[in-house]
Amino acid sequence: MKISSDFSGVLRSFAYFMSSGTHYMLKDIEYLELYGNEPSAIEMAYAIFTNVIELSPTGEVLNFKHAQQRATDYIRSYCDPAFEVSPPLEDWEMNLYGMPTT
C-alpha cells in the first residue's frame, strides 16, 4: 500500500512552509535556526504532525489544520518557554518510531 496523494500533498506543504520559515502558524517565531542547531526539535514537530494526522479509509486527510496546529504549537513552546501548549501534548502524539529494519 502506498500513501495517498492527499497525504503526500499535505506533508509536502507542511515541509515546505516549515523549512522556508513562512509557516503562518509560526508568525513572529524565529525557528529556522533549529534546523541546523537543534534538529531534534524539528524531528519532534514532524513526529507530532504524522502521529496526529488522520486519514479516511480511502486516504483522504481529515484533520490537516489540527495536525499542523499541534506540531507548530510544539515548536512555538520550544522557542518560547512562556507559551503553553493547550491541551498539553500527550505521549502518543510525541512518540518517535524507529526506522524499519528491512
C-alpha positions in Angstrom: 0.0 0.0 0.0 1.3 3.4 -0.9 0.5 6.6 0.9 -2.3 8.6 -0.7 -1.7 11.6 -2.9 -3.7 13.6 -0.4 -1.3 12.8 2.4 1.7 13.3 0.2 0.4 16.8 -0.6 -0.2 17.8 3.0 3.2 16.5 4.1 4.9 18.3 1.2 3.1 21.5 2.0 3.8 21.3 5.8 7.5 20.6 5.0 7.8 23.5 2.6 6.3 26.1 4.9 8.3 24.8 7.9 11.6 24.7 6.1 11.1 28.1 4.4 10.3 29.8 7.7 7.0 31.0 6.4 4.5 28.8 8.3 1.6 31.1 9.1 1.0 29.3 12.5 4.6 30.4 13.5 4.4 34.1 12.6 6.9 36.1 14.6 8.6 32.9 15.9 12.3 32.6 14.9 12.6 28.8 14.4 14.7 28.3 11.3 17.9 28.1 13.3 16.5 24.9 14.8 17.1 23.1 11.5 20.9 23.3 11.8 21.4 23.7 15.5 18.6 21.6 17.2 17.3 19.1 14.7 15.6 17.0 17.4 13.1 19.8 17.8 12.3 19.7 14.1 12.2 15.9 14.3 9.6 16.1 17.1 7.5 18.5 15.1 7.3 16.2 12.2 6.6 13.2 14.5 3.7 15.1 16.1 2.4 16.1 12.7 2.4 12.5 11.4 1.2 10.9 14.7 -1.8 13.3 14.8 -2.8 13.3 11.1 -5.9 11.2 10.4 -6.8 9.6 7.1 -10.1 8.2 5.8 -10.1 4.6 4.5 -9.5 6.0 1.0 -6.5 8.1 2.1 -8.2 11.4 2.4 -6.7 13.7 5.0 -9.3 14.5 7.7 -7.5 16.9 10.1 -4.7 18.8 8.4 -5.1 22.0 10.3 -5.3 20.3 13.6 -2.1 18.2 12.9 -0.3 21.4 11.9 -1.5 23.2 15.0 -0.2 20.5 17.3 3.2 20.4 15.6 3.6 24.2 15.4 2.4 24.7 19.0 5.3 22.3 20.0 7.8 24.5 18.0 6.3 27.7 19.5 6.7 26.3 23.0 10.2 25.1 22.2 11.2 28.6 21.1 9.1 30.5 23.7 9.1 28.7 27.1 6.3 31.0 28.3 4.0 29.5 25.6 1.9 26.6 26.9 0.5 24.0 24.5 -3.2 23.6 25.2 -4.2 21.0 25.7 -0.8 19.6 26.7 0.7 17.2 24.2 0.1 13.6 25.0 2.7 10.8 24.9 1.2 9.2 21.8 1.5 12.5 19.9 5.2 12.7 20.7 6.1 9.1 20.1 9.2 8.7 17.9 9.0 5.5 15.9 12.1 3.8 14.6 13.0 3.1 11.0 12.1 -0.4 9.6 14.9 -3.0 9.8 14.5 -4.1 6.2 
